[in-house]
């Protein structure tokens, strides 16, 4: 899991396609993949104008 997070950070990619690639590269479980998806969504800044 740590290697996958590091890989995503080094490549500055946190979209679903990059997460799927990281899961395949580092043989993560579906549960780990779901965690990464939720974590990346929480980390994305929300831009609200109003």
FIRO-194481 format. One line per field, with one value per atom (N, C-alpha, C): residue number from 1; residue in three letters; x, y, z. Coordinates in Angstrom, 1 decimal, m for minus. Each point is the difference from the previous one (the first is absolute). Layout:
N
n <- (NUM, ...)
res <- (ALA, ...)
X <- (X, ...)
Y <- (Y, ...)
Z <- (Z, ...)
This chain:
50
n <- (1, 1, 1, 2, 2, 2, 3, 3, 3, 4, 4, 4, 5, 5, 5, 6, 6, 6, 7, 7, 7, 8, 8, 8, 9, 9, 9, 10, 10, 10, 11, 11, 11, 12, 12, 12, 13, 13, 13, 14, 14, 14, 15, 15, 15, 16, 16, 16, 17, 17, 17, 18, 18, 18, 19, 19, 19, 20, 20, 20, 21, 21, 21, 22, 22, 22, 23, 23, 23, 24, 24, 24, 25, 25, 25, 26, 26, 26, 27, 27, 27, 28, 28, 28, 29, 29, 29, 30, 30, 30, 31, 31, 31, 32, 32, 32, 33, 33, 33, 34, 34, 34, 35, 35, 35, 36, 36, 36, 37, 37, 37, 38, 38, 38, 39, 39, 39, 40, 40, 40, 41, 41, 41, 42, 42, 42, 43, 43, 43, 44, 44, 44, 45, 45, 45, 46, 46, 46, 47, 47, 47, 48, 48, 48, 49, 49, 49, 50, 50, 50)
res <- (UNK, UNK, UNK, UNK, UNK, UNK, UNK, UNK, UNK, UNK, UNK, UNK, UNK, UNK, UNK, UNK, UNK, UNK, UNK, UNK, UNK, UNK, UNK, UNK, UNK, UNK, UNK, UNK, UNK, UNK, UNK, UNK, UNK, UNK, UNK, UNK, UNK, UNK, UNK, UNK, UNK, UNK, UNK, UNK, UNK, UNK, UNK, UNK, UNK, UNK, UNK, UNK, UNK, UNK, UNK, UNK, UNK, UNK, UNK, UNK, UNK, UNK, UNK, UNK, UNK, UNK, UNK, UNK, UNK, UNK, UNK, UNK, UNK, UNK, UNK, UNK, UNK, UNK, UNK, UNK, UNK, UNK, UNK, UNK, UNK, UNK, UNK, UNK, UNK, UNK, UNK, UNK, UNK, UNK, UNK, UNK, UNK, UNK, UNK, UNK, UNK, UNK, UNK, UNK, UNK, UNK, UNK, UNK, UNK, UNK, UNK, UNK, UNK, UNK, UNK, UNK, UNK, UNK, UNK, UNK, UNK, UNK, UNK, UNK, UNK, UNK, UNK, UNK, UNK, UNK, UNK, UNK, UNK, UNK, UNK, UNK, UNK, UNK, UNK, UNK, UNK, UNK, UNK, UNK, UNK, UNK, UNK, UNK, UNK, UNK)
X <- (0.8, m0.8, 0.9, 1.0, 0.9, 0.6, 0.5, 0.6, m0.9, m1.3, m1.0, m0.3, m0.1, m0.2, 1.2, 1.2, 1.2, 0.0, m0.3, 0.0, m1.0, m1.3, m1.0, 0.5, 0.6, 0.5, 1.2, 0.9, 1.1, m0.5, m1.0, m0.6, m1.0, m0.3, m1.0, m1.4, m0.3, m1.3, m0.8, m1.2, m0.9, m1.4, m0.1, m1.3, m0.2, m1.2, m0.4, 0.9, 0.4, 0.8, 1.4, 0.6, 1.3, m0.1, m1.1, m0.1, m0.2, m0.7, m0.1, 1.3, 0.8, 1.3, 0.9, 0.0, 0.8, m0.4, m1.3, m0.5, 0.5, 0.1, 0.5, 1.5, 0.7, 1.5, 0.4, m0.7, 0.4, m0.9, m0.8, m0.8, m0.8, m0.8, m0.8, m1.4, m0.6, m1.3, m1.1, m1.2, m1.1, m0.3, 0.2, m0.2, 1.0, 1.2, 1.1, m0.3, m0.5, m0.4, m1.1, m1.0, m1.1, 0.5, 0.9, 0.6, 0.7, 0.8, 0.8, m1.0, m1.1, m0.9, m0.7, m0.4, m0.6, 1.0, 1.2, 1.0, 0.3, 0.1, 0.3, m1.1, m1.2, m1.2, 0.0, 0.3, 0.1, 1.1, 1.0, 1.2, m0.2, m0.9, m0.2, m0.7, 0.6, m0.6, m1.4, m0.9, m1.3, 0.0, m0.3, m0.1, m1.4, m0.4, m1.4, 0.0, m0.8, m0.1, m1.4, 0.0, m1.4, m0.1)
Y <- (m1.2, 1.2, 1.3, 0.0, 1.1, 0.3, m1.0, 0.1, 0.6, m0.4, 0.5, 1.5, 0.4, 1.4, 0.8, m0.5, 0.7, 0.2, m1.1, 0.0, 1.1, 0.0, 1.0, 1.4, 0.2, 1.3, 0.5, m0.9, 0.3, 0.3, m0.6, 0.3, 1.1, 0.5, 1.1, m0.4, m1.2, m0.5, m0.7, 0.5, m0.6, m0.2, m0.2, m0.4, m1.5, m0.4, m1.4, m0.9, 0.5, m0.8, m0.3, 1.1, m0.2, m0.9, 0.1, m0.8, m1.5, m0.3, m1.3, m0.6, 0.9, m0.4, m0.4, 0.9, m0.3, m1.3, m0.3, m1.2, m1.2, 0.1, m1.1, m0.1, 1.1, 0.0, m0.6, 0.3, m0.4, m1.0, m0.7, m1.1, 0.2, 1.1, 0.4, m0.7, m0.1, m0.7, 1.0, m0.4, 0.9, 0.9, m0.4, 0.8, 1.1, m0.3, 1.1, 1.0, m0.5, 0.9, 0.9, m0.5, 0.8, 1.1, m0.4, 1.0, 1.1, m0.4, 1.1, 0.9, m0.5, 0.8, 1.0, m0.5, 0.9, 1.0, m0.4, 0.9, 1.1, m0.3, 1.0, 0.9, m0.5, 0.9, 1.0, m0.4, 0.9, 1.0, m0.3, 0.9, 1.0, m0.2, 1.0, 1.2, 1.2, 1.2, 0.3, 0.4, 0.3, 1.5, 0.3, 1.4, 0.4, 0.9, 0.5, 1.5, 0.5, 1.4, 0.4, 1.1, 0.4, 1.1)
Z <- (0.0, 0.0, 0.0, 0.8, 0.1, m1.4, m0.6, m1.3, m1.0, 0.0, m0.9, 0.2, 1.3, 0.3, m0.4, 0.2, m0.4, m1.5, m0.7, m1.5, m0.5, 0.6, m0.4, 0.2, 1.2, 0.3, m0.9, m0.3, m0.9, m1.4, m0.4, m1.4, 0.0, 1.1, 0.2, m0.7, 0.2, m0.6, 1.1, 0.1, 1.1, m0.6, m1.3, m0.6, 0.0, m0.3, 0.1, m0.9, m1.2, m0.9, 0.7, 0.6, 0.6, 1.2, 0.8, 1.1, m0.4, m1.1, m0.5, m0.4, m0.7, m0.4, 1.2, 1.0, 1.2, 0.7, 0.0, 0.6, m0.8, m1.3, m0.8, 0.2, 0.0, 0.1, 1.4, 1.0, 1.4, 0.6, m0.8, 0.4, 1.2, 0.0, 1.1, m0.1, 1.2, 0.0, m0.4, m0.3, m0.3, 1.2, 1.2, 1.1, 0.1, m0.3, m0.1, m1.1, m1.1, m1.1, 0.4, 0.7, 0.4, 1.0, 0.9, 0.9, m0.7, m1.0, m0.8, m0.7, m0.5, m0.7, 0.9, 1.2, 1.0, 0.5, 0.2, 0.5, m1.0, m1.2, m1.1, m0.2, 0.2, m0.1, 1.1, 1.2, 1.2, m0.2, m0.6, m0.1, m1.1, m0.9, m1.1, 0.5, m0.3, 0.5, m0.7, 0.7, m0.6, m0.3, m1.2, m0.4, m0.1, 0.9, 0.0, m0.2, m0.9, m0.2, 0.4, 0.7, 0.4, 0.9)
